[in-house]
């Protein structure tokens, strides 16, 4: 347990295989970076978490672009609209990494972007609850306990 450097070694090997055998916009490539992010989070290397999340996000954005024939023919999908519910939780996750790094203003901006999506489109209510909790944690760390409590109670 806790052998994160060993896990990273295996994630790197898997990622190398993905890079050789898959198109750069294949969704499994994004999943590889999400694995890195999870491992780095356990190691408390939040800069690396953010970098891995951004890499996954870039791949996912390319994956869903119109005209990506490889993905479209396999999964019959188009670009995610700006207000797509999947983007909400992604923004919230990125915001939480900024919170963990102590960059509260950026954290709040990403959480608010997530909430704007989650409150205005049909999405998983647990994802919205996660964003409320993330906002509460951010305000708590900023010592704005009244606002934190408001989000915790939602």
C-alpha positions, 0 to 999 in steps of 0.5 A, spaced: 500 500 500 502 507 498 507 505 493 505 511 488 512 511 485 511 504 483 504 505 480 506 511 476 511 507 473 506 502 471 501 508 469 507 510 464 508 504 461 501 503 460 501 510 457 506 509 452 502 503 449 496 507 448 501 512 445 503 507 440 497 503 439 491 509 439 490 515 436 492 521 440 484 523 441 482 516 443 478 517 450 483 511 453 488 516 452 485 521 457 483 516 462 491 514 462 492 521 465 486 521 470 490 515 473 496 519 473 492 525 477 489 520 482 496 517 484 499 524 484 493 527 488 495 521 493 502 523 493 499 531 494 503 533 488 498 538 486 501 541 480 502 534 477 495 533 478 493 539 475 497 538 469 495 531 468 487 533 469 489 539 463 492 533 459 486 529 460 481 535 458 485 537 452 484 530 449 477 529 451 476 536 448 479 534 441 476 527 442 469 530 442 470 535 436 466 535 430 470 532 424 474 527 429 472 521 424 476 516 428 472 517 434 465 519 431 465 513 427 466 509 433 462 512 438 457 517 434 459 523 438 460 530 436 463 536 440 461 537 447 457 543 448 460 549 453 454 547 458 454 539 457 454 536 464 460 532 464 464 539 463 461 541 470 464 536 474 471 536 470 471 544 472 469 542 479 475 537 480 480 542 477 477 547 482 479 543 487 486 542 485 487 549 485 484 549 492 489 544 495 494 548 492 492 554 496 489 558 489 482 560 492 480 565 487 482 560 481 478 555 485 472 559 486 472 561 479 472 553 476 467 551 482 462 557 479 463 555 472 461 548 474 455 550 478 453 555 472 452 548 468 450 544 474 444 548 476 442 550 469 442 543 465 440 536 468 446 533 471 447 528 476 445 531 483 451 527 486 456 531 482 452 538 484 453 536 491 460 535 490 461 542 487 457 545 493 462 541 498 468 543 494 465 551 494 464 550 502 471 547 503 474 553 499 470 558 503 472 554 509 479 555 508 479 562 506 475 563 513 469 565 510 465 560 515 458 564 513 459 562 506 462 556 507 456 554 511 451 556 506 454 551 501 455 545 506 447 546 507 445 545 500 
